[in-house]
Amino acid sequence: MGAGRQVKLLLWKNWTVRRRQRIRFFMELMWPVVLFMGLVWLRRVNPLYRQHECHFPNKAMPSAGILPWIQGIFCNANNPCFQYPTRGESPGVVSNYNNSILAQFYSDAQELLFSDPNFLQLGQHWNELNAMSDFMNSLRTHPERFSGRGIKVESILKDDELLTAFLLRDIPLTAPVVNQLVNAQIRPEQFAFGVPDLHLKEVACSLTLLERFLIFPSRRGLYAVRNAMCILPAQRLQIIEDKFYANVDFFKLIRLVSWHHVVKTMHLKHRDFSAAP
């Protein structure tokens, strides 16, 4: 059988099948027409508009860093389209969000953790605080060990302290009295359980109380300070106390207290070692 006859028989068979199944034949003819008419209707309902060129934000890979990678995932979740080139398209730029609050916080945290010398000294400050805590515990349990050993007032004042000028100019006190106050030593064992509940006027007018809290360079200085401070009103004494606290460098105080504790501990160990048989 020739090829022409085979094609003729195949066409006759298909035509016979379609003629017997008229609904199927009708659907095969109308289905493309319906689709075409639907496309024409959509074209008329939605007019054409001009779509600008799209620039999408880049998404950094994990190798670029944790922060750019996370920002690329969450900040570009909706995959926005921009008419202008984004910052991340520039050569050598990984992230589009270097000026964001999170990026600035991340940069500041890195600078604080790895570059700030004050932060790097936190370990030293922690040791000093522990030493001060041990010192205060020793004061509470064995105050007799620190009797007669004071902390000089001048050594715990700030480098740019204004207390001396305030006492000379605004109170005013004489230079010898101010010198005696600044060079006096505070007895730390008297403050082991906090600041005593005493009025400043009582302390200023009592030689016994002054000697209880302060060690003066000379006996004459004690009398001079008592005579100069006792005549001041209570309000003026309170101002002096507030001014003193404002000019205290507490980091210096912690270092001095820690140093005193270390020296005293070494002295006690040496004494115990010498007394051992």
C-alpha positions in Angstrom: 0.0 0.0 0.0 1.4 3.3 -1.0 2.0 6.3 1.3 -0.7 8.4 -0.5 -3.3 5.7 0.1 -2.3 5.4 3.8 -2.7 9.2 4.3 -6.1 9.1 2.6 -7.3 6.3 4.8 -6.1 8.0 7.9 -8.0 11.2 7.0 -11.1 9.2 6.2 -10.9 7.5 9.6 -10.5 10.8 11.5 -13.4 12.4 9.6 -15.6 9.4 10.3 -14.8 9.6 14.1 -15.5 13.3 14.2 -18.7 12.9 12.3 -19.9 10.3 14.7 -18.8 12.4 17.8 -20.2 15.8 16.8 -20.0 17.4 20.3 -16.4 16.5 20.6 -15.8 17.8 17.1 -17.6 21.1 18.0 -15.5 21.6 21.2 -12.3 21.0 19.3 -13.2 23.7 16.9 -14.6 26.2 19.4 -12.0 25.9 22.2 -9.2 27.8 20.4 -11.8 30.4 19.4 -12.9 30.9 23.0 -9.3 31.2 24.2 -8.5 33.7 21.4 -11.6 35.8 22.3 -10.6 35.8 26.0 -7.2 37.1 25.1 -8.8 39.9 23.0 -11.1 40.8 25.9 -8.2 41.0 28.4 -6.3 43.2 26.0 -9.2 45.6 25.7 -9.9 45.7 29.5 -6.3 46.3 30.6 -4.7 49.0 28.5 -1.0 48.9 27.8 1.4 50.8 30.0 5.1 51.4 29.8 7.2 49.4 32.2 10.4 51.0 33.2 13.7 49.2 33.6 14.0 47.2 36.8 16.9 47.3 39.2 16.6 44.7 42.0 18.5 45.0 45.3 21.4 42.6 45.6 21.3 39.8 48.0 24.6 39.1 49.8 25.8 35.6 50.2 26.7 34.3 53.7 30.4 34.7 52.9 29.9 38.5 52.8 29.1 38.6 56.6 26.2 37.7 58.9 24.6 41.2 58.9 24.5 41.8 55.0 23.2 38.2 54.5 20.4 38.7 57.0 19.5 42.1 55.6 19.5 40.8 52.1 16.9 38.1 53.1 14.5 40.1 55.2 14.8 43.6 53.7 14.3 42.2 50.1 11.5 39.7 50.9 9.1 41.5 48.5 11.7 41.8 45.8 11.1 45.5 45.0 11.8 47.0 41.5 13.6 50.4 41.3 13.9 52.6 38.3 17.4 53.7 39.3 20.5 51.6 39.9 20.8 50.4 43.5 23.8 51.0 45.7 24.7 47.4 45.8 25.3 47.4 42.0 28.5 49.5 42.5 31.7 47.5 42.3 33.0 46.4 45.6 29.8 47.2 47.5 28.1 44.2 49.2 25.2 45.7 51.1 22.5 48.3 50.3 21.9 49.1 54.0 25.2 50.5 55.4 23.4 53.6 56.6 20.6 51.7 58.4 20.1 51.8 62.2 21.0 48.1 62.5 24.2 48.5 60.5 25.3 51.5 62.5 24.5 49.6 65.7 26.5 46.6 64.5 29.4 48.9 63.5 29.3 50.7 66.9 29.2 47.4 68.8 32.2 46.1 66.9 34.1 49.3 67.6 33.1 49.1 71.3 34.0 45.5 71.7 37.3 45.4 69.8 38.6 49.0 69.7 37.5 50.9 72.8 40.4 50.8 75.3 38.0 51.5 78.2 35.9 48.4 77.3 39.1 46.3 77.0 39.9 47.3 80.6 36.7 45.9 81.9 38.5 42.8 83.2 40.8 45.0 85.2 37.9 47.0 86.6 36.1 43.8 87.5 39.2 42.6 89.4 39.3 46.0 91.2 35.7 45.7 92.1 36.3 42.2 93.5 39.2 43.5 95.5 37.1 46.4 96.8 34.4 43.9 97.8 36.9 41.8 99.7 38.3 45.0 101.3 34.8 45.9 102.5 34.2 42.4 103.9 37.5 42.7 105.7 36.5 46.0 107.1 33.3 44.6 108.5 34.8 41.4 110.0 38.3 42.7 111.1 38.2 46.5 111.4 41.1 46.5 113.8 43.4 45.5 110.9 42.9 48.9 109.2 42.9 51.1 112.3 45.1 54.1 111.9 45.5 53.6 108.1 43.6 56.2 106.0 43.0 57.2 102.4 44.2 60.7 101.6 41.5 63.0 100.4 43.6 64.6 97.7 44.4 61.2 96.2 40.7 60.4 95.4 39.7 63.8 93.9 39.3 64.2 90.2 42.3 65.6 88.2 40.3 68.7 87.4 38.7 69.0 90.8 37.0 72.2 91.8 36.6 71.5 95.5 39.7 73.4 96.5 38.8 76.5 94.6 35.2 76.3 95.9 36.4 76.2 99.5 38.8 79.1 99.0 36.5 81.3 97.0 32.9 80.5 97.9 32.9 79.4 101.6 35.5 81.0 102.1 38.1 79.1 104.1 41.7 80.1 104.6 44.4 78.4 102.6 46.0 76.6 105.7 42.6 75.1 106.6 41.9 74.0 103.1 45.3 72.4 102.9 44.7 70.5 106.1 41.4 69.2 104.8 42.8 68.1 101.4 45.8 66.4 103.0 43.7 64.7 105.7 43.2 60.9 105.5 39.8 59.3 105.7 39.5 56.3 108.1 37.8 53.6 105.9 36.9 51.4 108.9 34.4 54.0 110.0 32.4 53.5 106.9 32.3 49.7 106.8 28.6 49.6 107.4 27.7 52.7 105.5 27.7 56.4 106.3 27.0 57.0 110.0 23.8 58.7 110.9 25.3 61.9 112.2 24.6 65.6 111.5 27.5 67.4 109.8 27.2 70.2 112.4 27.9 67.6 115.1 30.9 66.2 113.4 32.4 69.7 112.5 32.1 70.9 116.1 33.5 67.8 117.8 37.2 67.1 118.0 36.4 63.5 118.9 34.2 62.9 115.9 36.6 64.6 113.6 39.4 62.4 114.8 37.1 59.4 114.5 36.6 59.9 110.7 39.8 61.8 109.7 43.5 61.7 110.3 45.0 65.2 110.2 48.7 65.9 109.4 49.0 67.7 112.8 47.1 68.4 116.0 47.2 72.0 115.2 45.5 71.3 111.9 42.7 69.4 113.7 41.9 72.5 115.9 42.1 74.8 112.9 39.6 72.8 110.9 37.3 72.4 113.9 37.3 76.2 114.5 36.8 77.1 110.9 34.0 74.5 110.1 32.1 74.8 113.3 31.1 78.4 112.7 29.5 77.6 109.3 25.7 77.0 109.1 24.4 73.6 108.5 23.2 74.5 105.0 26.8 75.6 104.0 28.2 72.3 105.4 25.7 70.4 103.3 26.8 72.3 100.2 30.5 71.4 101.0 29.5 67.7 101.3 27.7 67.7 98.0 30.6 69.5 96.3 33.0 66.9 97.8 30.9 64.0 96.4 30.8 65.7 93.0 34.6 65.9 92.8 35.4 62.4 94.0 36.9 60.1 91.3 35.4 56.8 92.2 37.7 54.9 89.9 40.6 56.3 91.8 38.9 55.3 95.1 38.4 51.7 93.9 42.0 51.5 92.8 43.3 52.9 96.1 41.0 50.6 98.1 42.1 47.6 96.0 45.8 48.5 96.5 45.3 49.0 100.2 43.6 45.6 100.4 46.4 43.9 98.5 49.1 45.5 100.6 47.4 44.6 103.8 46.8 41.0 102.7 50.5 40.6 101.8 51.5 42.2 105.2 49.3 39.8 107.1 50.6 36.8 105.2 54.2 37.9 105.8 53.4 38.3 109.5 51.8 34.9 109.7 54.7 33.3 107.9 57.2 35.0 110.2 55.3 33.9 113.3 55.2 30.3 112.1 57.6 27.9 113.9 
